[in-house]
Every structure is written in C-alpha cells, then in structure tokens.
Amino acid sequence: MGEIKSALEIAMEKAERLGKASREELEKERWQSKGKKIAAQYINGEIESLRQELEKLPPGEIQEAISGAVEVLIRNIILPRDKFQWDNIKKAISGLTDLKGTSVRQVTDRIVELLKMYEHTVNQYQEQVKAQFQAKLGGLQQAIAQQYGQEVAANLDLEALPEFQQEWGKIRSEIDSQFEEQLNQMKAYLTNLPF
C-alpha cells in the first residue's frame, strides 16, 4: 500500500525538482525571458520591429524567444478601462500579427470588436445608472440648493456619491466578468496558434 504524503512533503519534492532544472531548461527560460523583454520594448515603443529584433537572436533560440514575446503581447490585450490603454492593445495585436502572420487577423479583428462592444456597453450602462440616480437624487439637489444655493446644487457630482459608486461598481464588475471570459477564450486560441 502506498504512503500518503503531506502537502508539505509534496511541496518540498516539487521545489527539489525545480531546483534541479537541466541546462536545457535553463537555456529555454533564458531565451523566453529575452523574448519577453523584446516584446515589452516593442510595446513601449523602444523598438520599431518586433520580428526584426527577434531575428537578431541565434536561429536555434528564436522559437523560445517568440514564445516569450507572444506571452507578453497577449497579456497586453485587456479590457480597455480607459482610452489610453488602446495604444498598448493595438501595439500588442500588431505584434501578434507580425509574429504569427495573417492567420491571426480574424481572431484579432474579433477581439477589437469585442473590446469596442465592451466600451459601448460600459458607457451605456453608466448612463443608465446616472439617469436612475439623477431621478432619485432630485430631492437631494433641492435640499442642497435651499441650504447652499443653486450653484452648489448644480455642481453636485453624481458619480462621486458613495451610493452611485457602489451601484456602478456592482454593475461594472458584472460587465467586466462577462467580457473578460470571452476575451480570455480568444486569447487562449491566439496562444495556441502556431507561429
């Protein structure tokens, strides 16, 4: 009958195996890290052509470097929570197309559509929540106008109210969850496409 091991014993065995990484595994990790660094430089605009930079590496190591680069590029495809994130998203998609060819174009086009639909959905729901709160808080604005004047009441920032933040936070979380699931499926597909 087999011996039952504790979680600590299993963890210690795993750490020991990792500590004995072969020279080949260490080289693989080294070139993947190099690819990740090159992809980060590409995203940050420090280098112009991702493919050209990767082709400077030793021919036998390019595939591992590309694997690392693809990981960084895919990680930069996220739900755009503000308009400034689009630059990195577009750069990541461009880099994937550069590395994996036009075979990814159909998926990346769907990703862009999904991200635009996400922005539209967020804006639409936010406006609905604002309208609901505006109707609820009409009385509050009247009270503020009576106490502090019409100008103060008119400048009341609805979105700064804790009640609005709480309600909007719940709705935004639901929207994010739905779109994140779809995005992750597409990113998984991109990861598995050959290059």
C-alpha positions in Angstrom: 0.0 0.0 0.0 1.3 3.5 -0.9 2.4 6.0 1.6 0.2 9.1 2.0 2.3 12.3 1.8 1.5 15.6 3.5 1.1 18.8 1.5 4.4 20.0 2.8 6.2 16.8 1.6 4.7 17.2 -1.8 5.7 20.9 -2.0 9.2 20.1 -0.9 9.6 17.4 -3.6 8.3 19.8 -6.2 10.8 22.5 -5.1 13.6 20.0 -5.2 12.7 19.0 -8.8 12.6 22.7 -9.8 16.0 23.3 -8.1 17.5 20.6 -10.4 16.5 22.3 -13.7 18.5 21.0 -16.5 20.8 23.1 -18.5 18.4 22.8 -21.4 15.5 24.1 -19.3 17.6 27.0 -18.0 18.5 27.9 -21.6 14.9 27.7 -22.7 13.9 30.0 -19.8 16.7 32.4 -20.7 15.5 32.8 -24.3 11.9 33.1 -23.3 12.9 35.9 -21.0 14.8 37.6 -23.8 11.7 37.4 -26.0 9.5 38.8 -23.2 12.0 41.7 -22.8 12.0 42.4 -26.6 8.1 42.4 -26.6 8.0 44.8 -23.7 10.4 47.1 -25.5 8.2 46.9 -28.6 5.0 47.7 -26.6 6.8 50.7 -25.0 7.9 52.0 -28.5 11.6 51.4 -27.8 12.0 49.3 -30.9 10.2 49.6 -34.2 10.0 46.0 -35.5 9.4 43.1 -33.2 10.2 40.5 -35.9 13.5 42.2 -36.9 14.7 42.3 -33.3 13.8 38.7 -32.7 15.6 37.6 -35.9 18.9 39.0 -34.5 18.9 36.2 -32.0 20.6 32.8 -32.7 18.4 30.8 -35.1 18.0 27.8 -32.7 16.7 30.1 -29.9 14.2 32.2 -31.9 11.2 29.9 -31.3 11.7 30.1 -27.5 12.1 33.9 -27.7 8.9 34.2 -29.8 7.1 32.1 -27.3 8.1 34.5 -24.5 7.2 37.5 -26.7 3.8 36.1 -27.5 3.1 35.7 -23.8 3.8 39.4 -23.2 1.8 40.5 -26.2 -1.3 38.5 -25.2 -1.0 39.8 -21.7 -1.3 43.3 -23.0 -4.6 42.6 -24.7 -7.0 43.7 -21.9 -10.4 45.3 -21.4 -9.8 49.0 -22.1 -10.9 50.6 -18.8 -9.7 54.0 -20.2 -9.0 55.3 -23.7 -5.2 55.4 -23.1 -5.0 51.6 -22.9 -5.9 51.3 -26.6 -2.4 52.2 -27.7 -0.8 49.2 -26.0 -3.7 46.9 -27.1 -3.2 47.9 -30.7 0.5 47.5 -30.4 0.1 44.0 -28.9 -2.3 43.0 -31.7 0.1 44.4 -34.3 3.0 42.4 -32.8 1.0 39.2 -32.8 0.1 39.7 -36.5 3.8 40.4 -37.2 4.9 37.2 -35.4 2.1 34.8 -36.3 1.1 36.2 -39.7 -2.3 36.9 -41.2 -3.7 33.7 -39.7 -4.4 35.7 -36.5 -6.2 38.5 -38.3 -9.7 37.0 -38.0 -9.3 36.5 -34.2 -7.7 39.8 -33.6 -10.4 41.6 -35.5 -13.0 39.8 -33.3 -11.0 40.9 -30.2 -11.1 44.5 -31.4 -14.9 44.2 -32.0 -15.3 42.7 -28.5 -13.3 45.5 -26.9 -15.3 48.2 -28.7 -18.5 46.5 -27.7 -17.2 46.4 -24.1 -16.6 50.1 -24.1 -20.1 50.8 -25.6 -21.8 48.5 -23.0 -19.9 50.2 -20.2 -20.9 53.7 -21.4 -24.5 52.7 -22.0 -24.9 51.1 -18.5 -23.1 54.0 -16.8 -25.5 56.5 -18.4 -28.5 54.4 -17.3 -27.2 54.3 -13.7 -26.6 58.0 -13.9 -30.1 58.6 -15.1 -31.6 56.4 -12.3 -29.6 58.3 -9.7 -30.4 61.6 -11.1 -34.1 60.8 -10.7 -33.6 59.5 -7.1 -31.4 62.5 -6.1 -33.6 65.3 -7.3 -34.8 65.8 -3.8 -31.2 65.9 -2.5 -30.3 68.6 -5.0 -33.3 70.7 -3.9 -32.3 70.4 -0.3 -28.7 71.4 -1.2 -30.0 74.3 -3.3 -32.0 75.6 -0.4 -29.2 75.2 2.1 -26.1 76.2 -0.1 -27.6 77.8 -3.2 -28.5 76.7 -6.7 -24.9 76.9 -8.0 -23.6 74.3 -5.5 -26.6 72.0 -6.2 -25.9 72.3 -10.0 -22.3 71.3 -9.5 -23.1 68.2 -7.4 -21.0 65.4 -8.9 -23.4 62.4 -9.0 -20.6 60.0 -9.7 -18.7 61.0 -6.6 -21.6 59.9 -4.3 -20.9 56.6 -2.4 -24.2 55.2 -3.4 -23.5 55.7 -7.0 -20.0 54.3 -6.7 -21.4 51.2 -5.0 -24.2 50.5 -7.5 -21.9 51.3 -10.5 -19.2 49.1 -9.1 -21.5 46.1 -8.9 -22.7 46.6 -12.5 -19.2 47.2 -13.8 -18.0 44.1 -12.2 -20.7 42.0 -13.9 -19.9 43.6 -17.3 -16.2 43.0 -16.8 -16.7 39.4 -15.8 -18.8 38.6 -18.9 -16.4 40.3 -21.4 -13.3 39.0 -19.6 -14.5 35.4 -20.1 -14.9 36.0 -23.9 -11.6 37.8 -24.2 -9.8 35.0 -22.3 -11.2 32.4 -24.7 -9.9 34.4 -27.7 -6.5 34.9 -26.1 -6.2 31.2 -25.4 -6.9 30.5 -29.0 -4.3 33.0 -30.1 -1.7 31.5 -27.7 -2.2 28.1 -29.3 -1.9 29.2 -32.9 1.4 28.1 -34.4 4.0 30.7 -35.4 
